[in-house]
Amino acid sequence: MVTGKEGKVTLVSAGPGDLDLLTLKAAKVLASADVVLLDDLVNPEIITLAPRARVIRVGKRGGCRSTPQAFIERLMQRYARRGLHVVRVKGGDALLFGRAGEELAALREAGVRVEIVNGVSSAFAAAAGLGISLTHRDHCQGVIFVTAHLRDHSEPDWHALAATGMTLAIYMGMSRIESLCATLANTLSTATPAAVVQWAGSVNERRVTGTLGTIAAHAQAAGLGSPAIILVGNAIGEAALFAQTSASFGSHAYDALEDALRISA
């Protein structure tokens, strides 16, 4: 089908899974979509926001059989050239470990108009679930987002990353979490706080906390696997304080606070 109008591609960030975390802009773009290319990790219910679109599933999972990247890029170009609005839906934020760079380059080279809609990355959703700040100023000066799944199968320079003293948010590292933590422990103390959050920001979220020396065993004992975020750094220690506060601030405390607010009003 050729519409006679200029087609375009929008890269939409679907967030970590909870549809309530979608931006209003993402919802508007989905409503206007003619074709939706849906990633494997995206909440499948998102298609309800694109009622008139043709949905094509183009799953990509590390270590699993995936739709070839070149094929996805050809699909986007083909439909956009027919004058259609193609929405490429990616989990988390499209610009963070979502191969957006490759797709943007291919589309621009083909002369296809492309737009980007930002979203919530899973590292932020993981931090929210733990009740912590990734950049707590008492503990660090920043956060580093790094993938353990490199294209050429090499390893990041874990020593250099650990030596920064910043919070490490590690994506796609569960298949090598034991060796990863052991390597980091060559630079950091094994007592450095750490956490693993699986399916962060979704109804299936599961998380464990510990230290660099124990987190791999804790995650294995809990049966956690991909997709998951590994967080390492002193700021992660705030999660224990959050858990203690939440446990001690029970229903009776909430009732008392509500009564106090009612009286003051």
C-alpha positions in Angstrom: 0.0 0.0 0.0 1.3 3.4 -1.0 -0.4 6.4 0.7 1.1 9.3 -1.2 2.3 11.0 2.0 5.8 11.0 3.5 6.5 8.1 5.7 8.6 8.2 8.8 9.9 6.0 11.6 9.6 6.7 15.3 11.8 4.9 17.8 9.6 4.6 20.9 10.9 3.7 24.3 8.5 1.3 26.0 10.1 1.6 29.4 10.7 -1.4 31.7 7.3 -3.1 31.4 4.7 -1.2 33.4 2.6 0.6 30.8 1.9 3.4 33.3 5.6 4.3 32.9 5.1 5.2 29.2 5.3 8.8 28.4 2.2 10.6 27.0 4.2 11.2 23.8 4.8 7.5 23.4 1.1 6.8 23.8 0.2 9.4 21.2 2.8 8.1 18.8 1.5 4.5 19.2 -2.1 5.7 18.5 -1.0 7.1 15.2 1.1 4.1 14.1 0.4 2.3 10.8 3.0 -0.4 11.5 4.5 -1.4 14.9 7.8 -3.4 15.1 7.7 -4.9 18.6 10.7 -6.0 20.6 10.7 -9.2 22.6 11.1 -7.6 26.1 8.3 -5.1 25.6 5.0 -5.6 27.5 2.8 -7.3 24.9 -0.2 -5.3 26.1 1.3 -2.2 24.6 -0.3 -3.1 21.3 -3.7 -2.1 22.8 -2.4 1.5 22.4 -1.9 1.0 18.7 -5.4 -0.1 17.6 -5.1 0.5 13.9 -1.5 -0.7 13.4 -0.1 -3.8 11.8 2.0 -5.5 14.5 5.2 -7.3 13.6 7.2 -9.0 16.3 10.9 -8.6 15.9 12.3 -10.1 19.1 16.0 -9.7 20.0 17.4 -11.5 23.1 21.0 -12.0 23.9 22.0 -15.7 23.5 18.6 -16.5 21.9 17.5 -16.9 18.3 16.7 -13.4 17.2 15.4 -11.4 14.2 18.5 -10.2 12.2 19.2 -6.6 12.7 19.6 -5.9 9.0 16.2 -7.4 8.4 14.6 -5.1 10.9 16.2 -2.1 9.3 15.0 -3.1 5.8 11.4 -3.5 7.2 11.5 0.0 8.6 12.7 1.5 5.4 10.2 -0.5 3.2 7.1 0.6 5.1 8.3 4.2 5.6 8.9 4.4 1.8 5.2 3.5 1.3 4.2 6.6 3.2 3.4 4.8 6.5 4.2 5.7 10.0 6.4 3.0 11.4 6.9 2.8 15.2 9.8 0.7 16.3 9.1 -0.2 20.0 12.0 -0.9 22.2 12.2 -1.9 25.9 13.6 0.6 28.4 15.0 3.7 26.7 15.6 3.2 23.0 19.0 5.0 23.2 20.5 2.8 25.9 21.8 -0.5 24.6 18.9 -0.8 22.2 20.9 -0.8 18.9 19.3 2.6 18.1 22.6 3.9 16.8 22.6 1.3 14.0 19.0 1.9 13.1 19.3 5.7 13.1 22.3 5.4 10.8 20.6 3.0 8.4 17.4 5.2 8.2 19.3 8.4 7.7 21.4 6.9 5.0 18.2 5.7 3.3 16.7 9.2 3.5 14.0 8.1 5.9 12.7 10.7 8.4 13.2 9.4 12.0 12.1 10.7 15.4 12.9 9.5 18.9 10.7 9.2 22.0 12.6 8.7 25.3 11.6 6.5 28.1 12.5 4.9 31.5 15.5 2.6 31.4 15.5 -0.5 33.5 18.3 0.7 35.7 16.1 3.6 36.9 13.2 1.2 37.5 15.5 -1.1 39.5 16.6 1.8 41.6 13.0 2.9 42.2 12.1 -0.7 43.3 15.1 -0.7 45.7 14.1 2.8 47.0 17.6 4.3 46.3 19.3 7.0 44.4 21.9 5.8 41.9 23.8 9.1 42.5 23.4 9.6 46.2 25.9 12.4 46.9 27.1 10.8 50.2 28.4 7.8 48.2 29.3 8.7 44.6 29.6 11.4 42.0 27.7 9.6 39.2 26.5 6.4 37.7 28.0 4.4 34.8 25.7 2.4 32.5 27.7 -0.5 31.0 26.9 -3.7 29.1 28.7 -6.9 29.8 27.5 -8.3 26.5 29.9 -6.8 24.0 29.6 -7.3 20.2 33.0 -8.9 19.9 32.6 -11.0 23.1 35.4 -9.1 24.9 35.1 -7.7 28.4 34.8 -4.1 29.5 37.7 -2.7 31.5 36.2 -3.6 34.8 39.2 -2.3 36.8 38.9 1.1 35.2 35.2 1.2 35.8 35.4 0.1 39.4 38.2 2.6 40.1 35.9 5.5 39.3 34.0 5.0 42.6 30.7 5.5 40.7 27.6 3.4 40.9 27.8 0.7 38.2 24.6 -0.2 36.4 25.4 -3.4 34.5 23.2 -4.6 31.7 23.2 -8.1 30.2 25.6 -9.5 32.8 23.7 -12.3 34.4 25.3 -15.1 32.3 28.7 -14.1 33.7 27.8 -12.6 37.1 30.2 -14.8 39.1 33.3 -13.9 37.0 32.1 -10.3 36.7 31.9 -9.9 40.5 35.2 -11.7 41.0 36.9 -9.3 38.6 35.4 -6.2 40.2 36.5 -7.5 43.6 40.1 -7.2 42.4 39.6 -3.4 42.7 36.6 -3.0 45.0 36.1 -4.4 48.5 34.0 -7.6 48.6 31.9 -5.7 51.1 30.8 -3.2 48.5 26.9 -3.2 48.4 25.3 -4.8 45.3 21.9 -5.8 44.1 20.3 -7.7 41.2 16.8 -6.7 40.0 15.1 -9.0 37.4 12.2 -7.6 35.2 12.7 -4.2 36.9 9.6 -2.0 36.8 7.2 -4.8 35.7 4.6 -6.9 37.7 7.2 -9.7 37.7 9.9 -7.7 39.3 12.2 -9.7 41.7 15.2 -8.4 43.5 18.0 -9.4 45.9 20.6 -7.4 47.7 23.9 -8.2 49.2 27.6 -7.4 48.6 30.0 -7.8 45.8 31.2 -11.0 47.5 27.7 -12.5 48.0 25.4 -11.1 45.3 26.1 -13.8 42.7 25.2 -16.6 45.1 22.1 -14.7 46.4 20.9 -14.2 42.8 21.5 -17.9 42.0 19.7 -19.1 45.1 16.7 -16.9 44.3 16.6 -18.2 40.7 17.2 -14.8 39.2 18.2 -14.6 35.5 17.9 -12.5 32.5 16.7 -9.9 31.9 18.2 -8.3 35.0 20.2 -5.3 36.1 23.2 -5.7 38.3 23.9 -2.7 40.5 27.2 -2.2 42.4 28.4 0.7 44.5 28.1 2.2 48.0 24.9 4.0 47.0 23.2 0.5 46.8 23.7 0.1 50.5 20.8 2.6 51.0 18.5 -0.2 49.9 18.9 -1.9 53.3 18.1 1.3 55.1 15.0 1.7 52.9 13.9 -1.9 53.7 14.3 -1.3 57.4 12.4 1.9 57.3 9.6 0.4 55.3 9.3 -2.5 57.7 9.3 -0.4 60.8 6.9 2.2 59.4 3.9 -0.2 59.5 0.2 0.3 59.2 -0.2 1.7 62.7 2.3 4.4 61.9 0.5 5.3 58.7 -2.8 5.4 60.7 -1.2 7.8 63.2 0.2 10.0 60.5 -3.2 10.1 58.7 -4.9 11.1 62.0 -2.3 13.9 62.6 -2.8 15.3 59.1 -6.5 15.2 59.6 -6.3 17.1 62.9 -3.9 19.7 61.5 -6.3 20.3 58.5 
